[in-house]
Amino acid sequence: MTGPSVPLRRVHLRLVTDQSSGEPCFELAAPVFVDDWQNRLTLATANTAFAIFRHNPSFLASIQLGKKAMEATSTLTSTLLGRAPQGALACRQGCAHCCHQRVGATVPEALAIFATLEATRSLAELRQLRERVERAYHSTRGLTRDERNSPEHPCPLLENDLCSVYEVRPLACRGVHSLDEQACKTKLHDRERRAAYERGELPGHSFVEPVRAVHAISAGLQLGLHEGLGLDMRPLDLTAALHLLLSESAAEPAALPAEMLDGEPLPVPPLRAQRWFEGAPAFAEALGGDATDHQGQVELSGAVALAPRREGP
């Protein structure tokens, strides 16, 4: 499969043949992260994504991959959190300070969330959600990270300070586990402290290992589908991606679902998703979830520092 997708900054994967199965698989051509455990997790995820999509690049495969990545992330982060001292975790139900910022997601994650919303919400509920997502999209599009991280811009999926799609929440949300609720609250409501944090002048207050696990799994999804199959895997702004998908589903005529997944009917595959399977940059309008240029985020992720690009010959 080929298409006009955007190349990543350098190639990290090399396609080889597995000696035991005879099937094609990846090995790392260059490290993505400093820590070896992250690189191994990235490689395993890339191979899983490639295996799922290689013979069946479809709406159903996208949802299965998105949910598989979500479940694996939660399992891994639960294990990592088990090593933390008792009582150290500050997160609790109804605490939503971190739900007021840009959320990055891959296409499989966005499609898994979209399918769940379409399958579990009534027509009236979907209409209300579309309106809320549309308002959030227009009020936040073009804002900087600092401007977006504001009590004025809650996630449109947040309802009564609870995540309404908690079972299929994005990977990024699954990696955030705070050590200090007051610090989260202050960073959200105090613009000067928020800006200082963005500049790297304030210490972090999250468990690092779950965040790094999420970065590794997300990198594996992106690399496996981009370098292996030519799909456009640039990170998306989740609000913008859902705006595109929900708007398209509202414009399509009603139709019976063609497939089932985990006992839930799948909606009709969006035309935008079909274009993406074919290699087109179908979600280009929703780009904006990538925070890798922010030095504090790069350090938090554990990513290998890339050499500056050379200009000219």
C-alpha angles and dihedrals in degrees: 000000000000135000146152095283122149115258120238120242093265139352115266102170134066121197113229137160119261106236095213100046103022089228123131116257140160135259125186114267092182132010118260097192137028094236116073094217090060092050091051090049091048091051093048091050092047091053092048092050092047093049093049095047103034096084100020117034096176146129091262092049090050093053092045091050093046093051093043090054091047093050093046091050093052092047092050096044091049089056092048092047089052087071093058120101114267111270095015095113111091098185116108139164111285094023103120106160091121092052093079103079142073111291117207119211140167123240094257090054093049092049092048091052092045092050092050092050092049092047099045106035129077121239090257092049091048091051091052091047093050090053092049093047091047092052091048091048095052094042095050106032110117096013120135121244090260093049093047093051094078140118086240092067112053119173108270088229091061113104121180089343091304129109106248092202097041095142091056100030114148123270091250091060092048092058099054114097117158129214094195124038093187091055090053091050093047093048090052098047102031108071095192094052090045091054090047090053091050089053090053094247096123127058120250122248104201134099102264102205097062090049091051091048090055092049090051095049092045090049090052092053092048096045097042095053098035103042093032102042107012095245120154102251101167109143117265135214099245094216091052093046093051090047090057095045098043092045090053094048091051090054095050121088116253114269137172115262113257100204142028129220124188089345094306125112115244117228121238106285110260115245087232090060091050090054089050092053087055091056101260121138088244095158097047090118089062099051115129111092097101115109098169094115090063105096095213091053092048091053092045091051093051091229122167110256111248120224114247115267116257118236121221128358 
